[in-house]
Amino acid sequence: MKTVHAGLAAYETRVGEAARTLLHNQGYDGGWGLTLTSVSSIVNTSEVLPILRAAGVAGQPVRQALDFLTGAIPEHCRPRHKGGRGEHTRFIAFGLAGLLSHPRFFHHAGVAEATAWCVDWLEDHRVDHGWPEVLGLDDTSLHQTALAVHGLAELRCVLHDLGPELLLPGGVETSTLLERVEPLIDHGVHGLLYHRRPSGAWGWRTYIDTDPSPSKTSLCLLALSAVASGTGPGGEPAYRDDPREVGGVHGPVQRRQLSEVVVEAGKWLLHNHHRWETFVEDDKDVQGTAWEHMAYALCCQAAVRAGAGPRDPRLAKAWRLMNELWDPEARLWNEPGASGRRATVRAAYYTVSAYEEAARRLARTSLTDNGSGDVSEPSADRVIERVELGPGRTVRVSATGSETAVTCELTERLFDLVKVVFDASAVGLSTERIAAALYVAPSSVPKYVQRLNQAVSAALGGAPARLLLAVTVDGTGGYRLAGRGPAGDAGRLRPGAGRRSR
């Protein structure tokens, strides 16, 4: 659908602009607040870090943000009468997510220690079926339990990647920490499954019969999906997805695998898309602040995670709204609201998370896959026949079905990607070598390839087109330029007059 193409085509540029806006407004303490002028908080700083990662930003700003979190987490969790901001689980859940948002910085001073401190807190303050909204309450909070489970699953993944018996700064040892994390994941998963409804959704409150909540359903879906995914240190699945008891509060107990629970929750979201596609959902469980979930983006992310295609027509209104909420003056995404729109970190975080999920989904499927049933898009790729590097960061592309070449202006990172593969042989370049040339992780290369192809597709009027094609290079995965192959000279690239040197 045109809505998805337009939003994704503009996303690469917009997330870069949003990152620059956030960097320009980073607090002196290294953190961010809800708006660009708000006092720094754990929640909003942890929301900014994934945005920076999506934009390819690391270095000093990330280290400063991590320094803020390592100091703020234990400080803010103190009772208010002792100078803290209250014993809220959200400080731990969001803080853990922020600490793990850039895994390459896990060795940064204080990060491993602060992470272990969060694990200590979660061990000490469990209640039946999860964790409370704030200490002193016995009721389980679906919001905080889902966030805690999601963060613990991410920590499990980081520890598996680091390997066993590795001593981290501050005396934290990976195997010992992992032994403490896995029981906490099981505790949280048991609680989330206990409160799941027979419909596949979750309510907005625990233990009592309330209306189902699209946002709580999405949070639980994303948490359980994170638990069920990933691999262990030996390449085995990180989680054994055996059937488990589901339900207990509402209706009869069922037996489901986590993967089945995720799929059923995704189906519920799609069937009830009219309940969230243009809405913000209040969360009255959160004490001490007026909490709102950007349901239009959160639920869209969850539906795609559960298997929906980004082009599914039931997601169209949500994508359209996210596209319209971009504020070119603030260079950030707005929140919708009856009292007027305002640019916030929260809106940017939810929106970027949805677009990143869509990009990952599209990277795993062909751009011509039309399983959603939408037949308004072309069914075949435009074959690129010739490419020239132009002045600045432009690329001129000639493709079948176009009488003249079109010019595509790229971000610096995407132009560098084209240049690296352009300078390689006709066979292509391995993912590892591309990553080394761009100074990024190999796992980030497919994401940049996807964004490049989306930008070229947008320049061609939205028709599916791929400038970089996946190939095997020296027995491993890699990419080559379209129109260039080892079999002949047809379609070989010739540099434009403005080709620049590195």
C-alpha positions as CSV (number, residue, x, y, z in Angstrom):
1,M,0.0,0.0,0.0
2,K,1.1,3.5,-0.8
3,T,0.8,4.5,2.9
4,V,3.4,1.9,4.0
5,H,5.8,2.8,1.1
6,A,5.6,6.5,1.8
7,G,6.1,6.1,5.5
8,L,9.0,3.7,5.2
9,A,10.7,5.6,2.4
10,A,10.7,8.8,4.6
11,Y,11.6,6.9,7.8
12,E,15.3,6.7,7.1
13,T,15.6,10.5,6.7
14,R,13.2,11.2,9.6
15,V,14.9,8.9,12.2
16,G,18.2,10.6,11.3
17,E,16.7,14.1,11.8
18,A,15.0,13.0,15.1
19,A,18.3,11.6,16.4
20,R,20.1,15.0,15.6
21,T,17.3,16.8,17.3
22,L,17.6,14.6,20.4
23,L,21.4,15.0,20.5
24,H,21.1,18.7,20.3
25,N,18.8,18.7,23.3
26,Q,20.6,16.1,25.5
27,G,20.6,17.2,29.1
28,Y,23.8,18.3,30.8
29,D,23.4,15.1,33.0
30,G,23.3,12.9,29.8
31,G,19.5,12.2,29.9
32,W,16.3,13.3,28.3
33,G,12.8,14.1,29.5
34,L,9.4,13.7,27.9
35,T,9.7,16.8,25.9
36,L,12.9,18.5,24.7
37,T,12.8,20.9,27.7
38,S,11.7,18.4,30.4
39,V,13.8,17.2,33.3
40,S,15.7,14.0,32.6
41,S,14.1,10.8,33.5
42,I,15.0,7.1,33.4
43,V,12.0,6.3,31.3
44,N,12.6,8.9,28.6
45,T,16.3,8.4,28.5
46,S,15.7,4.7,28.0
47,E,13.3,5.6,25.1
48,V,15.8,7.8,23.4
49,L,18.6,5.2,23.3
50,P,16.9,2.8,20.9
51,I,16.1,5.8,18.6
52,L,19.8,6.6,18.5
53,R,20.7,3.0,17.8
54,A,18.2,3.0,14.9
55,A,19.8,6.1,13.5
56,G,23.3,4.5,13.8
57,V,24.4,6.9,16.5
58,A,26.7,5.6,19.3
59,G,29.9,7.1,20.9
60,Q,30.0,9.8,23.5
61,P,26.2,10.6,23.6
62,V,25.4,7.0,24.3
63,R,28.1,6.7,27.0
64,Q,26.8,9.9,28.7
65,A,23.2,8.5,28.6
66,L,24.4,5.2,30.1
67,D,26.2,7.2,32.8
68,F,23.0,9.0,33.6
69,L,21.1,5.6,33.9
70,T,23.7,3.9,36.1
71,G,23.5,6.7,38.6
72,A,19.8,7.5,38.4
73,I,18.4,3.9,38.7
74,P,19.4,3.3,42.3
75,E,18.9,7.0,43.2
76,H,15.3,7.4,41.8
77,C,14.2,4.1,43.3
78,R,14.5,5.4,46.8
79,P,11.4,6.4,48.7
80,R,10.4,10.0,48.2
81,H,11.0,10.9,51.8
82,K,14.6,9.7,51.3
83,G,15.2,11.9,48.3
84,G,14.1,9.4,45.6
85,R,11.2,9.5,43.1
86,G,9.4,6.5,44.6
87,E,9.8,2.8,44.6
88,H,8.3,2.3,41.1
89,T,9.0,-0.9,39.1
90,R,9.0,1.2,36.0
91,F,12.4,2.7,36.9
92,I,13.8,-0.8,37.0
93,A,12.0,-2.1,33.9
94,F,12.8,0.9,31.7
95,G,16.2,1.3,33.2
96,L,17.1,-2.3,32.3
97,A,15.9,-1.8,28.7
98,G,18.1,1.4,28.4
99,L,21.2,-0.3,29.8
100,L,20.8,-3.1,27.2
101,S,19.8,-0.9,24.3
102,H,23.4,-0.8,23.0
103,P,24.9,-4.2,23.8
104,R,28.4,-3.2,22.6
105,F,28.6,-0.8,25.6
106,F,27.8,-3.5,28.1
107,H,31.5,-3.2,29.2
108,H,31.1,0.5,29.8
109,A,31.9,1.5,33.4
110,G,28.9,0.9,35.7
111,V,26.6,-0.8,33.1
112,A,27.1,-4.4,34.2
113,E,26.9,-3.4,37.8
114,A,23.7,-1.4,37.3
115,T,22.2,-4.3,35.4
116,A,23.0,-6.7,38.3
117,W,21.5,-4.1,40.7
118,C,18.2,-4.3,38.6
119,V,18.3,-8.1,38.9
120,D,18.7,-7.8,42.6
121,W,15.7,-5.5,42.8
122,L,13.5,-7.8,40.7
123,E,14.5,-10.8,42.9
124,D,13.7,-9.0,46.1
125,H,10.3,-7.5,45.1
126,R,8.4,-10.2,43.3
127,V,4.7,-10.7,44.1
128,D,2.4,-13.4,42.9
129,H,2.3,-13.5,39.1
130,G,4.9,-10.8,38.5
131,W,5.8,-7.4,39.8
132,P,3.7,-4.6,41.2
133,E,3.4,-1.1,39.8
134,V,4.9,0.3,43.0
135,L,6.2,-1.4,46.2
136,G,3.6,-1.9,48.8
137,L,0.9,-3.0,46.4
138,D,0.2,-6.8,46.1
139,D,-1.6,-6.5,42.7
140,T,0.5,-7.6,39.7
141,S,1.0,-4.9,37.1
142,L,0.8,-6.3,33.5
143,H,2.6,-3.3,32.2
144,Q,5.6,-3.6,34.5
145,T,5.7,-7.4,34.5
146,A,5.7,-7.4,30.7
147,L,8.5,-4.8,30.6
148,A,10.5,-6.6,33.2
149,V,10.2,-9.9,31.3
150,H,11.1,-8.3,28.0
151,G,14.2,-6.7,29.6
152,L,15.3,-9.9,31.3
153,A,14.9,-11.8,28.0
154,E,17.2,-9.2,26.4
155,L,19.7,-9.6,29.2
156,R,19.6,-13.4,28.7
157,C,20.5,-12.8,25.0
158,V,23.4,-10.4,25.9
159,L,24.8,-12.9,28.4
160,H,24.6,-15.8,25.9
161,D,26.5,-13.6,23.4
162,L,29.2,-12.8,25.9
163,G,29.7,-16.4,26.7
164,P,30.0,-18.3,30.0
165,E,32.2,-17.5,33.0
166,L,33.2,-14.1,31.7
167,L,34.2,-11.6,34.4
168,L,32.7,-8.2,33.6
169,P,33.6,-4.8,35.2
170,G,32.5,-4.6,38.8
171,G,32.9,-8.3,39.4
172,V,29.8,-9.4,37.6
173,E,30.2,-12.9,36.1
174,T,28.1,-13.9,33.2
175,S,27.2,-17.5,34.2
176,T,26.3,-16.5,37.7
177,L,24.1,-13.6,36.5
178,L,22.4,-15.9,33.9
179,E,21.5,-18.4,36.6
180,R,19.6,-15.7,38.4
181,V,17.9,-14.2,35.3
182,E,16.3,-17.4,34.0
183,P,14.1,-18.1,37.1
184,L,12.9,-14.5,37.0
185,I,11.9,-14.9,33.4
186,D,9.9,-18.0,34.3
187,H,8.3,-16.1,37.2
188,G,7.2,-13.3,34.9
189,V,6.1,-15.6,32.1
190,H,3.9,-17.6,34.5
191,G,2.2,-14.4,35.7
192,L,1.5,-13.1,32.2
193,L,0.1,-16.4,31.1
194,Y,-2.1,-16.7,34.2
195,H,-3.8,-13.4,33.4
196,R,-4.3,-14.1,29.7
197,R,-8.0,-14.2,28.5
198,P,-9.5,-17.1,26.4
199,S,-9.9,-14.5,23.6
200,G,-6.1,-14.2,23.3
201,A,-6.0,-10.7,24.9
202,W,-5.2,-9.3,28.3
203,G,-7.3,-6.9,30.3
204,W,-6.2,-3.4,31.5
205,R,-6.2,-4.6,35.1
206,T,-5.3,-7.9,36.8
207,Y,-7.6,-10.2,38.9
208,I,-10.8,-8.3,38.0
209,D,-13.0,-8.5,35.0
210,T,-12.2,-5.5,32.8
211,D,-12.4,-4.7,29.1
212,P,-9.5,-6.1,27.1
213,S,-6.6,-3.7,26.6
214,P,-4.9,-3.4,23.2
215,S,-1.8,-1.8,24.8
216,K,-1.5,-4.4,27.6
217,T,-2.0,-7.2,25.0
218,S,0.7,-5.7,22.9
219,L,3.1,-5.4,25.8
220,C,2.5,-9.0,26.8
221,L,2.9,-10.2,23.2
222,L,6.2,-8.5,22.8
223,A,7.5,-9.8,26.1
224,L,6.6,-13.4,25.4
225,S,7.9,-13.2,21.9
226,A,11.3,-12.0,23.3
227,V,11.4,-14.9,25.7
228,A,10.6,-17.5,22.9
229,S,13.2,-16.1,20.5
230,G,17.0,-16.1,20.5
231,T,19.6,-18.9,20.7
232,G,21.7,-20.3,23.5
233,P,25.5,-20.3,23.7
234,G,25.7,-23.5,21.7
235,G,23.2,-22.5,19.0
236,E,20.3,-24.2,20.6
237,P,17.0,-22.4,21.2
238,A,17.3,-20.1,24.2
239,Y,13.9,-21.2,25.5
240,R,12.3,-24.6,25.3
241,D,8.8,-23.8,24.0
242,D,6.8,-26.6,25.7
243,P,3.0,-26.3,26.2
244,R,2.2,-24.4,29.4
245,E,-0.9,-23.6,31.4
246,V,-2.5,-20.5,30.1
247,G,-5.3,-18.6,32.0
248,G,-6.8,-19.2,35.4
249,V,-8.2,-15.8,36.3
250,H,-10.7,-15.7,33.4
251,G,-12.2,-18.9,32.0
252,P,-10.8,-22.4,31.8
253,V,-7.1,-23.2,31.9
254,Q,-5.7,-24.0,28.5
255,R,-2.4,-25.4,27.3
256,R,-0.4,-23.4,24.8
257,Q,3.2,-22.9,23.6
258,L,4.4,-19.3,23.9
259,S,4.6,-19.1,20.1
260,E,0.9,-20.0,19.9
261,V,0.1,-17.4,22.6
262,V,1.9,-14.7,20.5
263,V,0.1,-15.6,17.3
264,E,-3.3,-15.6,19.0
265,A,-2.7,-12.2,20.6
266,G,-1.6,-10.9,17.2
267,K,-4.8,-12.2,15.6
268,W,-6.9,-10.5,18.4
269,L,-5.1,-7.2,17.6
270,L,-5.8,-7.4,13.9
271,H,-9.4,-8.4,14.4
272,N,-9.9,-5.4,16.8
273,H,-7.8,-2.9,14.9
274,H,-10.6,-0.4,15.1
275,R,-10.0,-0.2,18.9
276,W,-6.4,1.1,18.6
277,E,-5.4,2.2,15.1
278,T,-5.8,5.9,15.8
279,F,-5.9,6.0,19.6
280,V,-3.8,6.7,22.6
281,E,-4.7,4.5,25.6
282,D,-4.6,5.7,29.2
283,D,-3.1,3.5,31.9
284,K,-4.7,4.3,35.2
285,D,-2.6,1.6,36.9
286,V,0.5,3.8,36.8
287,Q,0.7,5.9,39.9
288,G,2.3,9.3,40.3
289,T,1.9,10.4,36.6
290,A,-0.6,10.5,33.8
291,W,0.5,7.5,31.7
292,E,-0.5,7.0,28.1
293,H,0.4,4.3,25.6
294,M,0.7,5.3,22.0
295,A,-1.6,2.4,21.0
296,Y,-1.6,3.2,17.3
297,A,2.2,2.5,17.1
298,L,2.6,-0.1,19.9
299,C,-0.2,-2.3,18.6
300,C,1.1,-2.0,15.1
301,Q,4.6,-3.1,16.2
302,A,3.1,-6.1,18.1
303,A,0.9,-7.2,15.2
304,V,3.9,-7.2,12.9
305,R,6.0,-9.1,15.5
306,A,3.2,-11.7,15.7
307,G,3.4,-12.3,11.9
308,A,1.2,-9.7,10.2
309,G,2.6,-8.2,7.0
310,P,3.3,-4.5,7.2
311,R,1.1,-4.0,4.2
312,D,-1.9,-5.7,5.9
313,P,-4.8,-3.3,5.2
314,R,-5.9,-3.5,8.8
315,L,-2.7,-1.6,9.7
316,A,-3.2,1.1,7.1
317,K,-4.8,3.8,9.3
318,A,-2.1,3.4,11.9
319,W,0.7,3.8,9.4
320,R,-1.1,6.8,7.9
321,L,-1.3,8.4,11.3
322,M,2.3,7.8,12.1
323,N,3.3,9.4,8.8
324,E,1.1,12.4,9.5
325,L,2.4,12.9,13.0
326,W,5.9,13.8,11.8
327,D,6.6,17.4,12.7
328,P,9.1,19.0,10.2
329,E,9.6,22.0,12.4
330,A,10.3,20.2,15.6
331,R,12.0,17.4,13.6
332,L,10.4,14.8,15.9
333,W,7.1,12.9,15.9
334,N,4.1,14.4,17.6
335,E,1.6,12.8,20.0
336,P,-2.0,13.0,18.9
337,G,-4.4,14.5,21.4
338,A,-7.7,16.4,21.8
339,S,-5.8,19.4,23.2
340,G,-3.4,19.5,20.3
341,R,-0.4,17.7,19.1
342,R,3.1,18.0,20.7
343,A,6.4,16.5,19.9
344,T,7.6,14.1,22.6
345,V,10.3,11.5,23.1
346,R,7.5,9.0,23.9
347,A,5.8,9.4,20.5
348,A,9.2,9.2,18.8
349,Y,10.1,6.0,20.6
350,Y,6.8,4.2,19.9
351,T,6.9,5.3,16.2
352,V,10.5,4.3,15.7
353,S,9.9,0.9,17.3
354,A,7.0,0.2,14.9
355,Y,8.9,1.2,11.8
356,E,12.0,-0.8,12.9
357,E,9.7,-3.9,13.4
358,A,8.3,-3.3,9.9
359,A,11.8,-3.0,8.4
360,R,12.9,-6.2,10.0
361,R,9.8,-8.0,8.7
362,L,10.3,-6.7,5.2
363,A,14.0,-7.7,5.3
364,R,12.9,-11.3,5.9
365,T,10.4,-11.4,3.1
366,S,10.5,-10.3,-0.5
367,L,9.2,-6.9,-1.3
368,T,6.9,-8.6,-3.8
369,D,5.3,-10.9,-1.2
370,N,1.6,-9.9,-1.1
371,G,0.3,-12.3,1.5
372,S,-1.7,-9.6,3.2
373,G,-4.3,-9.7,0.4
374,D,-3.6,-6.2,-0.8
375,V,-3.6,-6.1,-4.6
376,S,-3.0,-2.4,-5.1
377,E,0.8,-2.8,-5.4
378,P,2.8,-3.9,-8.4
379,S,3.6,-7.6,-8.3
380,A,7.0,-7.5,-9.9
381,D,10.3,-5.7,-9.1
382,R,11.6,-3.0,-11.4
383,V,14.9,-4.3,-12.7
384,I,17.7,-1.8,-12.3
385,E,19.8,-1.7,-15.4
386,R,22.3,1.1,-14.7
387,V,23.5,3.0,-11.7
388,E,25.8,6.1,-11.5
389,L,27.2,7.8,-8.5
390,G,26.3,11.5,-8.8
391,P,27.4,14.7,-7.0
392,G,27.0,14.9,-3.3
393,R,25.1,11.9,-1.9
394,T,23.0,11.2,-5.0
395,V,22.7,8.0,-7.1
396,R,21.2,8.0,-10.6
397,V,19.2,4.9,-11.4
398,S,17.9,3.6,-14.7
399,A,15.3,0.8,-14.5
400,T,12.9,-1.1,-16.7
401,G,9.7,0.8,-17.3
402,S,11.4,4.2,-16.8
403,E,12.1,6.3,-19.9
404,T,14.7,8.4,-18.1
405,A,17.0,7.9,-15.1
406,V,15.9,9.1,-11.7
407,T,18.1,10.7,-9.1
408,C,17.9,9.4,-5.5
409,E,19.3,11.5,-2.7
410,L,20.6,9.3,0.2
411,T,21.7,9.8,3.7
412,E,25.4,9.7,4.3
413,R,25.3,6.1,5.7
414,L,23.3,4.7,2.8
415,F,25.5,6.5,0.2
416,D,28.6,5.0,1.9
417,L,26.9,1.6,1.7
418,V,26.4,2.0,-2.1
419,K,30.0,3.3,-2.5
420,V,31.5,0.3,-0.6
421,V,29.7,-2.2,-2.8
422,F,30.3,-0.1,-5.9
423,D,34.0,-0.3,-5.4
424,A,33.9,-4.1,-4.9
425,S,34.1,-6.7,-7.7
426,A,31.1,-7.8,-9.8
427,V,30.8,-10.8,-7.5
428,G,29.8,-8.6,-4.6
429,L,31.1,-8.1,-1.1
430,S,30.5,-10.2,2.1
431,T,28.4,-8.9,4.9
432,E,31.4,-9.0,7.2
433,R,33.5,-6.8,4.9
434,I,30.6,-4.3,4.4
435,A,30.2,-4.1,8.1
436,A,33.9,-3.5,8.6
437,A,34.0,-0.7,6.0
438,L,31.0,1.0,7.5
439,Y,32.2,0.5,11.1
440,V,28.9,-1.2,12.1
441,A,27.9,-4.6,13.4
442,P,27.3,-7.3,10.7
443,S,23.8,-7.7,12.0
444,S,23.0,-4.0,11.1
445,V,23.9,-4.5,7.4
446,P,20.6,-6.1,6.3
447,K,18.8,-3.2,7.9
448,Y,20.7,-0.6,5.9
449,V,20.3,-2.7,2.7
450,Q,16.6,-2.7,3.3
451,R,16.4,1.0,3.8
452,L,18.5,1.7,0.7
453,N,16.2,-0.4,-1.4
454,Q,13.2,1.4,0.1
455,A,14.7,4.7,-0.8
456,V,15.4,3.6,-4.4
457,S,11.9,2.2,-4.6
458,A,10.4,5.6,-3.4
459,A,12.5,7.4,-6.1
460,L,11.0,5.2,-8.7
461,G,7.5,6.1,-7.7
462,G,6.9,3.4,-5.1
463,A,7.5,0.5,-7.5
464,P,9.4,-2.4,-5.8
465,A,13.1,-2.2,-6.7
466,R,16.3,-3.6,-5.3
467,L,19.6,-1.8,-5.8
468,L,21.5,-4.3,-3.6
469,L,20.9,-8.0,-4.1
470,A,21.6,-10.8,-1.6
471,V,24.3,-13.2,-2.9
472,T,26.8,-15.7,-1.6
473,V,30.4,-14.4,-1.6
474,D,33.2,-16.8,-0.8
475,G,30.8,-19.2,0.9
476,T,29.2,-16.6,3.1
477,G,26.3,-14.1,2.8
478,G,26.8,-10.8,1.1
479,Y,25.5,-8.3,-1.4
480,R,26.1,-7.1,-5.0
481,L,24.8,-4.3,-7.0
482,A,21.8,-4.9,-9.3
483,G,22.8,-5.1,-13.0
484,R,26.2,-6.3,-12.2
485,G,27.1,-10.0,-12.2
486,P,29.9,-12.4,-12.7
487,A,28.5,-13.7,-16.0
488,G,29.0,-10.7,-18.2
489,D,29.4,-6.9,-18.6
490,A,25.8,-6.0,-19.3
491,G,24.6,-3.4,-16.8
492,R,28.1,-2.7,-15.4
493,L,28.1,0.5,-13.4
494,R,29.9,3.5,-14.6
495,P,30.7,6.4,-12.3
496,G,28.9,9.7,-12.8
497,A,30.8,12.9,-13.3
498,G,30.4,13.7,-9.6
499,R,31.8,10.5,-8.2
500,R,33.7,11.4,-5.1
501,S,36.8,9.7,-3.6
502,R,36.9,8.4,-0.1
